[in-house]
Amino acid sequence: MRAGGLALRPGIEAMLAAANQAGLRLAIATTITTTEYNIDAL
């Protein structure tokens, strides 16, 4: 995301920032079976 290689849907950046400011832990969920590739990319 920082390198600009991943486009976020509208509102997601603000939601992530708010969660970070609140000290919330974040997780990644996906339905794609190649999760190793997706998580490495993030």
Secondary structure, DSSP 8 states (H G I E B T S, - for coil): -TTS-S---TTHHHHHHHHHHTT---------S-HHHHHHH-
